Amino acid sequence: MEDVATSRRRLSPAITFAAVGAMVVLFAAAASAPTPLYVVYQKQWGFTATTLTLIFAVYVFALIASLLIVGALSDHVGRRPVLAVAVALEGIAFVLFVAAGGVGGLVVARVVQGVATGMAFSTLGATLVDLNPPHAPTRAGLVNGVAPISGLAIGALGCGALVQFAPAPTQLVFAVLLVGIVLAGIVVALMPETSARRPGAIASLRPRLSVPAHLRAEVIALIPILVASWALGGLYLSLGPSVAATIFGLRNHVIGGLVVTLLCGAGAVTAYVLRGRPVTMVLGLSATFLAAGSALTRVGVESDLVLLAGFGTVIAGIGFGGSALASFGTLARIAAPSERSELLAVALVIAYLAFSLPAVAAGFATTSVGLHVTTVVYTVGVASLGVIALAAQRRRTMTWW
C-alpha cells in the first residue's frame, strides 16, 4: 500500500479518468497515423499492395499476440506497471519509425507498436471502468466506445495534413507523437493504482481466450456486429487512401487521411449522440447503417461517383460508432472488476482479427485482380455481414427497435 504522502501526490480519480481517456485517443491516433504514409512509403520503396497490407497486418498480429499474452496481466499486477511498459514500448516504436529506411525497418516498428497497443488498450479500458464515477455509470463504456475511433480519425487526418504541408513527412508525425507519449508516461507515474494485486500473474501469461460462462451468451451475441464493423475499419485503414488515389484520382494526402476520418469521425459523433440509448436499439441501428453504408460505397466505387462513396462512408461510420458504443458499453456493464481486462482483451482479439485478416486478403486480391474489383467485393462482404449482425440481434431480442 502507498503511504499517505505518496497518495497525496497522485492525481485525483477525476483527473486520472480524463487523462486515461486521452491516452486511449493517443494510442489510437498513433495506430492510424501510418495510414496516409503508406502511399508515401509505397512510392519511395516501390512495394506492392500485398506488401502494404502485410505491413498493416503485422501490427495487428503483434497486437493480438500481446492481448493474448498480457491481456489479463493488469488484473493481477495492477494497471500502472503494465501501462508503464506499454508507454515505453510505444516510445521505442516511434523512434524506430523515424529511423526506418525500408520495409524491414517499418515492419519492426509496426510490430513493436502492435505489442505496445495491445498492452495499452485492454489495460486502459479496464482502468476507465475502475475509475467510472458512481453518478455516471455509463461513462466508462461511452469513453471506451468513443475514444478509440476518435483517435483513429484524429491520427489519420492529422498525419495526412503533416504529410501534405509539412517537411520530413515520414519523420515529423512520429516526433509529434513522441512528445505525446512522454506526457503519457508522466500521467502513468502520477496516477493512482486502481486494481488490487492478486495471485496468478504468471499463469495469466499463458495465451488463451476465456469468457466466464455466465457472460458467454451476451458476448457471443456481439460477435457479428464486432466482425462487420471492424472488417470495414480494416479496409479503410489499410487501403482507404489507395482507393482515393487510384480509383478516384484524389492524390492529396489530406484527402487520404480524410477517408479514414469520414468513417471514424462519423462513428465518434454517433457514439456520443446515442449514449444512454437502449443497447438493443443501438445495435440494430448500427447493423442497418453498416449494411446500407457499405452498399452505397460499393455503388459509388462502381459508378466512379466520389460524393456517393463519401456519403456511403459516413453512413457506414454511423454504424461503426454505434457498434463500438454498444459493444464496449455492454462489456463494461457486465464485467466484474477481476474480469474486466481479460474480457476486454477477448473482445479486442475478435475485433482485430476481423480488422486484419480480410484486409490482408484484400491486399493479395488487389495485386491479383486490381483495387477496383477488390473494393467492390469487400464492401459487398461487409454489407452482408451487417445483414447477418442485424439478423443475430433480432433473433436474440425478437425486436431491434
Backbone hydrogen bonds, N-H to C=O, Kabsch-Sander energy under -0.5 kcal/mol:
donor,donor_aa,acceptor,acceptor_aa,energy
7,S,3,D,-2.4
8,R,4,V,-2.0
9,R,5,A,-0.9
9,R,6,T,-0.7
10,R,6,T,-0.6
10,R,7,S,-1.1
11,L,190,L,-2.1
16,T,12,S,-2.8
17,F,13,P,-2.5
18,A,14,A,-2.0
19,A,15,I,-2.6
20,V,16,T,-2.9
21,G,17,F,-2.2
22,A,18,A,-1.9
23,M,19,A,-1.8
24,V,20,V,-1.9
25,V,21,G,-1.8
26,L,22,A,-2.3
27,F,23,M,-2.7
28,A,24,V,-2.3
29,A,25,V,-2.8
30,A,26,L,-2.5
31,A,27,F,-1.5
32,S,28,A,-1.7
33,A,29,A,-1.5
35,T,32,S,-1.7
37,L,34,P,-0.5
38,Y,34,P,-1.1
38,Y,35,T,-1.0
41,Y,37,L,-3.1
42,Q,38,Y,-2.8
43,K,39,V,-1.8
44,Q,40,V,-2.5
45,W,41,Y,-3.0
46,G,42,Q,-1.6
52,L,48,T,-2.1
53,T,49,A,-2.4
54,L,50,T,-1.9
55,I,51,T,-2.3
56,F,52,L,-2.0
57,A,53,T,-2.4
58,V,54,L,-2.4
59,Y,55,I,-0.9
60,V,56,F,-1.2
61,F,57,A,-3.0
62,A,58,V,-2.2
63,L,59,Y,-2.2
64,I,60,V,-2.7
65,A,61,F,-2.5
66,S,62,A,-2.2
67,L,63,L,-2.4
68,L,64,I,-2.6
69,I,65,A,-2.0
70,V,66,S,-2.9
71,G,67,L,-1.5
73,L,70,V,-1.0
74,S,70,V,-0.6
75,D,72,A,-1.2
76,H,73,L,-2.1
77,V,73,L,-2.4
78,G,74,S,-1.1
82,V,78,G,-0.7
83,L,79,R,-2.4
84,A,80,R,-2.4
85,V,81,P,-1.7
86,A,82,V,-2.3
87,V,83,L,-2.7
88,A,84,A,-2.0
89,L,85,V,-2.5
90,E,86,A,-2.2
91,G,87,V,-2.1
92,I,88,A,-2.0
93,A,89,L,-2.4
94,F,90,E,-2.0
95,V,91,G,-1.8
96,L,92,I,-2.2
97,F,93,A,-2.3
98,V,94,F,-2.1
99,A,95,V,-1.8
100,A,96,L,-1.1
100,A,97,F,-0.6
106,L,102,G,-1.9
107,V,103,V,-2.6
108,V,104,G,-2.1
109,A,105,G,-2.2
110,R,106,L,-2.3
111,V,107,V,-2.3
112,V,108,V,-2.3
113,Q,109,A,-2.3
114,G,110,R,-2.4
115,V,111,V,-2.3
116,A,112,V,-2.2
117,T,113,Q,-2.7
118,G,114,G,-2.4
119,M,115,V,-2.1
120,A,116,A,-2.3
121,F,117,T,-3.0
122,S,118,G,-1.3
123,T,119,M,-1.1
124,L,120,A,-3.7
125,G,121,F,-2.4
126,A,122,S,-1.7
127,T,123,T,-2.4
128,L,124,L,-2.3
129,V,125,G,-1.6
130,D,126,A,-2.4
131,L,127,T,-2.0
132,N,129,V,-1.0
136,A,133,P,-1.8
139,R,136,A,-1.9
142,L,138,T,-2.1
143,V,139,R,-2.7
144,N,140,A,-2.8
145,G,141,G,-1.3
146,V,142,L,-2.9
147,A,143,V,-2.5
149,I,145,G,-0.6
150,S,146,V,-2.3
151,G,147,A,-2.6
152,L,148,P,-2.1
153,A,149,I,-1.9
154,I,150,S,-2.7
155,G,151,G,-3.0
156,A,152,L,-2.0
157,L,153,A,-2.1
158,G,154,I,-2.8
159,C,155,G,-2.2
160,G,156,A,-2.2
161,A,157,L,-2.3
162,L,158,G,-2.1
163,V,159,C,-2.8
164,Q,160,G,-2.0
165,F,161,A,-2.5
166,A,162,L,-2.3
171,Q,168,A,-1.9
172,L,168,A,-2.8
173,V,169,P,-0.6
175,A,171,Q,-1.6
176,V,172,L,-2.3
177,L,173,V,-2.2
178,L,174,F,-1.8
179,V,175,A,-1.4
180,G,176,V,-1.5
181,I,177,L,-2.3
182,V,178,L,-1.7
183,L,179,V,-1.8
184,A,180,G,-1.9
185,G,181,I,-2.0
186,I,182,V,-1.6
187,V,183,L,-2.0
188,V,184,A,-2.4
189,A,185,G,-1.9
190,L,186,I,-1.5
191,M,187,V,-2.0
198,R,76,H,-2.0
204,S,200,G,-1.9
205,L,201,A,-0.5
205,L,202,I,-1.4
206,R,203,A,-1.5
208,R,68,L,-0.8
210,S,208,R,-0.5
215,L,212,P,-2.1
216,R,212,P,-0.8
216,R,213,A,-0.8
219,V,215,L,-2.1
220,I,216,R,-3.0
221,A,217,A,-1.7
222,L,218,E,-0.7
222,L,219,V,-1.1
223,I,219,V,-0.7
223,I,220,I,-0.9
226,L,222,L,-2.2
227,V,223,I,-2.7
228,A,224,P,-2.4
229,S,225,I,-2.3
230,W,226,L,-2.3
231,A,227,V,-2.0
232,L,228,A,-1.5
233,G,229,S,-1.9
234,G,230,W,-2.1
235,L,231,A,-1.5
236,Y,232,L,-1.9
237,L,233,G,-2.5
238,S,234,G,-1.5
239,L,235,L,-2.5
240,G,235,L,-0.7
240,G,236,Y,-0.9
243,V,239,L,-2.5
244,A,240,G,-2.2
245,A,241,P,-2.3
246,T,242,S,-3.2
247,I,243,V,-1.8
248,F,243,V,-1.3
250,L,244,A,-3.1
251,R,249,G,-1.1
256,G,252,N,-1.7
257,G,253,H,-1.9
258,L,254,V,-2.4
259,V,255,I,-1.8
260,V,256,G,-0.7
261,T,257,G,-2.0
262,L,258,L,-2.9
263,L,259,V,-1.2
264,C,260,V,-2.9
265,G,261,T,-3.1
266,A,261,T,-0.5
266,A,262,L,-1.3
267,G,263,L,-1.6
268,A,264,C,-2.6
269,V,265,G,-2.3
270,T,266,A,-2.2
271,A,267,G,-2.5
272,Y,268,A,-1.8
273,V,269,V,-2.6
274,L,270,T,-2.6
275,R,272,Y,-1.0
277,R,274,L,-2.2
282,V,278,P,-2.2
283,L,279,V,-2.8
284,G,280,T,-2.0
285,L,281,M,-2.7
286,S,282,V,-2.6
287,A,283,L,-2.3
288,T,284,G,-1.9
289,F,285,L,-2.7
290,L,286,S,-2.6
291,A,287,A,-2.1
292,A,288,T,-2.6
293,G,289,F,-2.9
294,S,290,L,-2.1
295,A,291,A,-2.0
296,L,292,A,-2.3
297,T,293,G,-2.4
298,R,294,S,-2.2
299,V,295,A,-2.0
300,G,296,L,-2.4
301,V,297,T,-2.5
302,E,298,R,-2.7
303,S,299,V,-2.3
304,D,300,G,-0.6
304,D,301,V,-0.6
305,L,300,G,-2.5
306,V,304,D,-0.7
309,A,305,L,-2.2
310,G,306,V,-2.5
311,F,307,L,-2.6
312,G,308,L,-2.7
313,T,309,A,-1.9
314,V,310,G,-2.0
315,I,311,F,-2.4
316,A,312,G,-2.7
317,G,313,T,-2.2
318,I,314,V,-1.8
319,G,315,I,-1.4
320,F,316,A,-2.3
321,G,317,G,-2.7
322,G,318,I,-2.3
323,S,319,G,-2.2
324,A,320,F,-2.0
325,L,321,G,-2.5
326,A,322,G,-2.5
327,S,323,S,-2.8
328,F,324,A,-2.1
329,G,325,L,-1.8
330,T,326,A,-1.9
331,L,327,S,-2.0
332,A,328,F,-2.2
333,R,329,G,-1.6
334,I,330,T,-2.2
335,A,331,L,-1.6
339,E,336,A,-2.1
340,R,336,A,-1.0
340,R,337,P,-0.6
343,L,339,E,-2.6
344,L,340,R,-2.4
345,A,341,S,-2.0
346,V,342,E,-2.1
347,A,343,L,-2.1
348,L,344,L,-2.5
349,V,345,A,-2.3
350,I,346,V,-2.1
351,A,347,A,-2.5
352,Y,348,L,-2.9
353,L,349,V,-2.0
354,A,350,I,-2.0
355,F,351,A,-1.7
356,S,352,Y,-1.7
357,L,353,L,-2.2
360,V,356,S,-2.6
361,A,357,L,-2.2
362,A,358,P,-2.3
363,G,359,A,-1.9
364,F,360,V,-2.0
365,A,361,A,-2.5
366,T,362,A,-2.6
367,T,363,G,-1.7
368,S,364,F,-1.6
369,V,365,A,-3.7
370,G,365,A,-0.8
370,G,366,T,-1.2
374,T,370,G,-1.7
375,T,371,L,-2.6
376,V,372,H,-2.0
377,V,373,V,-2.5
378,Y,374,T,-2.6
379,T,375,T,-2.4
380,V,376,V,-1.9
381,G,377,V,-2.2
382,V,378,Y,-2.3
383,A,379,T,-2.4
384,S,380,V,-2.2
385,L,381,G,-2.2
386,G,382,V,-2.3
387,V,383,A,-1.8
388,I,384,S,-2.2
389,A,385,L,-2.7
390,L,386,G,-2.3
391,A,387,V,-2.4
392,A,388,I,-2.5
393,Q,389,A,-2.1
394,R,390,L,-2.4
395,R,391,A,-2.4
396,R,392,A,-1.8
397,T,393,Q,-2.4
398,M,394,R,-2.7
